[in-house]
Amino acid sequence: MGLADRNYMRGDPGSPRVPATNLLLGVFVGIFVLGLVADAARANFLGWMPLRDQGFAPWSWVTYALVHGGIFHLAGNGFSLWFVGPIVEAEQGRATFWRVLLVGTLAGALAWWLTGLGSVRHGEMIGASAAIAALLVYGLADRRDEGVTILLFFFLPVSMRIRWLLRGLWAISLCGWVFSELPGHHTWTFWQPVWRTDVAHSAHLGGLLAGSAMVWLARRREDGRFQIQQTTEPAAAASFVVKPTAPITSATDARAELDRLLDKISAEGFGSLTPEERLRLESLSSRLR
């Protein structure tokens, strides 16, 4: 039971908003269709969007994530976004959803650009893989022991725990970067590519690192906060006390603490909250919005 379930916290629901995940999926599909039109008409009107390692177009550090190179590229990123996007929106809020995607996009662009410094190959990068990698790490950080079934190569179902899915992403991205992408950009004699690929493993690594950093920062913000605990003393009405606690790392714990705060408001009124409790209420309601 969350904040919106309490009668005294309900307001005018107004018109329902389209989920941010759906909006972004619509943008992906729309730009993909425009790309097909551009190819058919032989008009490169989307040529300003990809990120290139030659020249400097600051907007392309974001716009590259909106372009996809084929139906399987779009389907892979679209399915991953559809899987984890609603989780982040529901538990962390719409603003956090966009923030994680933006940070992951920029981190992926930076990692790819740094990999290509001094490169003998020149190219461009497209796709939202870095942003979605950050979203996966951030959104699934508290769900690593849950099970999930993925469609390997879009047709082979494989069931595993989420922690192994995340570890697999790290392993594939790191191996692809070390043994293929990085040496493939340079003329080193001491380290050469084991295989050739056009996959930007560096961008995936950048997104994974960005998501991990944001999880760490979110947990650090919980340090020093206060947890509300309900205690019952003999022959006395229920009272509420505050004491320092370890950071809350799961949505279940956050909901439980929010319920205790709302129970106190219901029993004793909003004015019974201490300043620390009010700050905590605001923080928890934003996280679970």
C-alpha positions as CSV (number, residue, x, y, z in Angstrom):
1,M,0.0,0.0,0.0
2,G,1.5,3.3,-1.1
3,L,0.9,7.0,-0.7
4,A,-1.7,7.2,-3.4
5,D,-3.8,4.5,-1.7
6,R,-4.6,6.6,1.3
7,N,-7.9,8.4,1.2
8,Y,-6.5,11.6,2.7
9,M,-3.7,11.7,0.1
10,R,-5.9,11.3,-2.9
11,G,-6.6,14.2,-5.2
12,D,-8.2,14.7,-8.5
13,P,-6.7,12.0,-10.7
14,G,-7.1,14.1,-13.9
15,S,-6.3,12.7,-17.2
16,P,-4.0,9.7,-17.2
17,R,-0.5,10.4,-18.5
18,V,1.0,8.2,-21.2
19,P,3.9,6.2,-19.6
20,A,7.3,7.6,-20.5
21,T,8.3,4.1,-21.6
22,N,5.6,4.1,-24.2
23,L,6.5,7.6,-25.4
24,L,10.1,6.7,-25.9
25,L,9.2,3.5,-27.7
26,G,7.0,5.6,-30.0
27,V,9.9,7.9,-30.7
28,F,12.2,4.9,-31.5
29,V,9.7,3.5,-34.0
30,G,8.9,6.9,-35.5
31,I,12.6,7.7,-36.2
32,F,13.1,4.2,-37.5
33,V,10.3,4.7,-40.0
34,L,11.7,8.1,-41.0
35,G,15.0,6.3,-41.6
36,L,13.3,3.9,-44.0
37,V,11.8,6.8,-45.8
38,A,15.2,8.5,-46.0
39,D,16.7,5.3,-47.5
40,A,14.0,4.8,-50.0
41,A,14.1,8.5,-51.1
42,R,17.9,8.5,-51.0
43,A,17.7,11.6,-48.8
44,N,19.9,11.7,-45.7
45,F,17.8,14.0,-43.6
46,L,18.7,12.0,-40.4
47,G,22.4,12.3,-41.0
48,W,22.8,14.9,-38.2
49,M,21.8,12.4,-35.5
50,P,24.5,9.7,-35.3
51,L,27.6,10.2,-33.2
52,R,30.8,10.4,-35.2
53,D,34.4,10.3,-34.0
54,Q,35.3,13.0,-36.5
55,G,34.1,16.5,-36.1
56,F,32.2,17.7,-33.1
57,A,28.4,17.9,-33.0
58,P,27.4,18.2,-29.3
59,W,23.7,17.3,-29.9
60,S,24.8,14.0,-31.4
61,W,26.0,12.8,-28.0
62,V,22.2,12.4,-27.2
63,T,20.5,12.0,-30.6
64,Y,22.5,9.0,-31.6
65,A,20.5,7.0,-29.1
66,L,17.3,7.6,-31.0
67,V,18.5,6.0,-34.2
68,H,18.6,2.3,-34.9
69,G,20.3,0.4,-37.7
70,G,17.9,-2.3,-38.4
71,I,14.7,-4.1,-37.3
72,F,16.7,-6.5,-34.9
73,H,18.6,-3.6,-33.4
74,L,15.3,-1.8,-32.8
75,A,13.6,-4.9,-31.5
76,G,16.4,-5.7,-29.0
77,N,16.5,-2.3,-27.5
78,G,12.8,-1.8,-27.6
79,F,12.1,-5.1,-25.8
80,S,14.7,-4.3,-23.2
81,L,13.2,-0.9,-22.6
82,W,9.7,-2.3,-22.4
83,F,10.9,-4.8,-19.8
84,V,12.7,-2.5,-17.4
85,G,11.3,1.0,-18.2
86,P,7.9,0.5,-16.3
87,I,9.8,-0.9,-13.3
88,V,11.9,2.3,-12.9
89,E,8.9,4.6,-13.7
90,A,6.7,2.9,-11.1
91,E,9.2,2.6,-8.3
92,Q,11.5,5.6,-8.8
93,G,9.4,8.1,-10.8
94,R,9.3,9.6,-14.2
95,A,12.1,12.1,-13.6
96,T,14.4,9.3,-12.5
97,F,13.6,7.3,-15.6
98,W,14.6,10.1,-17.9
99,R,17.7,11.0,-15.7
100,V,19.1,7.5,-15.8
101,L,18.6,7.3,-19.6
102,L,20.3,10.6,-20.2
103,V,23.3,9.8,-18.0
104,G,23.6,6.3,-19.6
105,T,23.5,7.9,-23.1
106,L,26.2,10.4,-22.3
107,A,28.4,7.8,-20.5
108,G,28.1,5.5,-23.5
109,A,29.1,8.2,-25.9
110,L,32.1,9.2,-23.7
111,A,33.3,5.6,-23.5
112,W,33.0,5.1,-27.2
113,W,34.8,8.3,-28.0
114,L,37.6,7.5,-25.6
115,T,38.0,4.1,-27.1
116,G,38.5,5.7,-30.5
117,L,41.1,8.2,-29.5
118,G,44.1,7.8,-31.8
119,S,42.0,5.4,-33.9
120,V,43.0,4.2,-37.4
121,R,39.3,3.5,-38.0
122,H,36.6,6.2,-38.3
123,G,33.0,5.6,-37.9
124,E,29.7,6.5,-36.3
125,M,27.6,5.1,-33.5
126,I,23.8,4.8,-33.2
127,G,21.4,3.0,-30.8
128,A,20.0,3.3,-27.3
129,S,22.0,0.3,-25.9
130,A,24.1,2.4,-23.5
131,A,21.1,4.1,-22.1
132,I,19.1,0.9,-21.6
133,A,22.1,-0.8,-20.1
134,A,22.2,1.9,-17.4
135,L,18.4,1.5,-16.9
136,L,18.7,-2.2,-16.5
137,V,21.4,-1.9,-13.8
138,Y,19.5,0.8,-12.0
139,G,16.0,-0.7,-12.3
140,L,17.0,-4.3,-11.4
141,A,19.5,-3.5,-8.6
142,D,17.0,-4.6,-6.0
143,R,15.6,-7.5,-7.9
144,R,18.8,-9.5,-8.5
145,D,17.4,-12.7,-6.8
146,E,14.2,-12.7,-8.9
147,G,13.9,-15.0,-11.9
148,V,13.5,-13.9,-15.5
149,T,13.0,-15.6,-18.9
150,I,14.7,-14.0,-21.9
151,L,14.4,-14.9,-25.6
152,L,17.9,-15.6,-26.7
153,F,18.2,-14.7,-30.4
154,F,14.5,-13.8,-30.2
155,F,13.3,-17.4,-30.2
156,L,15.2,-19.5,-27.6
157,P,13.7,-19.0,-24.1
158,V,16.3,-19.1,-21.3
159,S,15.4,-18.7,-17.6
160,M,17.8,-17.4,-15.0
161,R,18.2,-15.1,-12.0
162,I,18.5,-11.4,-12.8
163,R,21.9,-11.3,-11.2
164,W,23.2,-13.7,-13.8
165,L,21.6,-11.7,-16.6
166,L,23.4,-8.6,-15.3
167,R,26.7,-10.5,-14.9
168,G,26.3,-11.8,-18.5
169,L,25.9,-8.3,-19.8
170,W,29.0,-7.2,-18.0
171,A,31.0,-10.2,-19.2
172,I,29.9,-9.9,-22.9
173,S,30.6,-6.1,-23.0
174,L,34.0,-6.3,-21.3
175,C,35.2,-9.2,-23.4
176,G,33.9,-7.6,-26.6
177,W,35.7,-4.4,-25.7
178,V,39.0,-5.9,-24.6
179,F,39.4,-8.6,-27.3
180,S,37.7,-7.0,-30.3
181,E,36.6,-3.3,-30.3
182,L,39.5,-1.6,-28.6
183,P,42.4,-3.4,-30.4
184,G,40.4,-3.2,-33.7
185,H,40.6,0.6,-33.5
186,H,44.4,0.7,-33.3
187,T,47.5,-0.6,-34.9
188,W,49.1,-2.2,-31.8
189,T,51.5,-5.0,-32.3
190,F,51.2,-6.3,-28.7
191,W,47.4,-6.6,-28.7
192,Q,45.3,-7.4,-31.7
193,P,41.6,-8.2,-32.2
194,V,40.5,-11.8,-31.8
195,W,37.4,-11.1,-34.0
196,R,36.0,-8.1,-35.8
197,T,32.7,-6.5,-34.8
198,D,30.7,-3.4,-35.4
199,V,29.1,-3.6,-32.0
200,A,30.0,-0.7,-29.7
201,H,30.8,-2.7,-26.6
202,S,32.5,0.4,-25.1
203,A,29.1,2.2,-25.1
204,H,27.5,-0.8,-23.3
205,L,30.3,-0.7,-20.7
206,G,29.7,3.1,-20.3
207,G,26.0,2.5,-19.7
208,L,26.6,-0.3,-17.2
209,L,29.1,1.8,-15.3
210,A,26.7,4.8,-15.3
211,G,23.9,2.7,-13.9
212,S,26.1,1.2,-11.2
213,A,27.3,4.7,-10.2
214,M,23.7,5.9,-9.9
215,V,22.7,3.0,-7.8
216,W,25.7,3.6,-5.5
217,L,24.8,7.3,-5.2
218,A,21.1,6.6,-4.5
219,R,22.1,4.2,-1.7
220,R,24.6,6.8,-0.3
221,R,21.8,9.3,-0.1
222,E,19.9,6.9,2.2
223,D,22.8,6.9,4.7
224,G,22.1,8.9,7.8
225,R,18.4,9.0,7.1
226,F,15.8,8.0,9.6
227,Q,13.5,5.0,9.7
228,I,10.2,5.2,11.4
229,Q,9.3,2.3,13.6
230,Q,6.1,1.7,15.4
231,T,6.3,0.5,19.0
232,T,3.7,-0.5,21.4
233,E,4.2,-0.1,25.1
234,P,2.1,-1.8,27.8
235,A,-1.0,0.0,28.9
236,A,-0.4,2.8,26.4
237,A,-1.5,3.8,22.9
238,A,0.8,3.1,20.0
239,S,3.6,5.6,19.6
240,F,6.2,6.2,16.9
241,V,9.9,6.7,17.3
242,V,12.7,7.6,14.9
243,K,16.1,6.0,14.9
244,P,19.1,5.9,12.5
245,T,19.2,2.9,10.3
246,A,21.1,1.4,7.3
247,P,20.1,2.6,3.9
248,I,17.0,1.1,2.3
249,T,18.0,-0.8,-0.7
250,S,14.7,-2.3,-1.9
251,A,11.3,-1.0,-3.0
252,T,9.6,-3.4,-0.5
253,D,11.5,-1.8,2.4
254,A,10.7,1.7,1.1
255,R,7.0,0.9,0.9
256,A,7.0,-0.6,4.4
257,E,8.6,2.5,5.9
258,L,6.2,4.7,3.9
259,D,3.2,2.8,5.3
260,R,4.5,3.4,8.9
261,L,4.8,7.1,8.2
262,L,1.3,7.2,6.8
263,D,-0.1,5.2,9.7
264,K,1.3,7.8,12.0
265,I,-0.3,10.6,10.0
266,S,-3.6,8.8,10.1
267,A,-3.5,8.2,13.9
268,E,-1.9,11.5,15.1
269,G,-2.2,14.0,12.2
270,F,0.3,15.4,9.9
271,G,1.5,17.8,12.5
272,S,2.9,15.0,14.6
273,L,5.7,14.4,12.1
274,T,9.1,15.7,13.0
275,P,11.1,17.7,10.4
276,E,13.2,14.6,9.7
277,E,10.0,12.5,9.2
278,R,8.6,15.0,6.8
279,L,11.8,15.0,4.7
280,R,11.7,11.2,4.8
281,L,8.0,11.1,3.7
282,E,8.9,13.4,0.7
283,S,11.8,11.2,-0.2
284,L,10.0,8.0,-0.1
285,S,6.9,9.3,-2.0
286,S,9.2,10.6,-4.8
287,R,11.0,7.3,-5.0
288,L,7.8,5.2,-5.2
289,R,5.8,7.6,-7.4
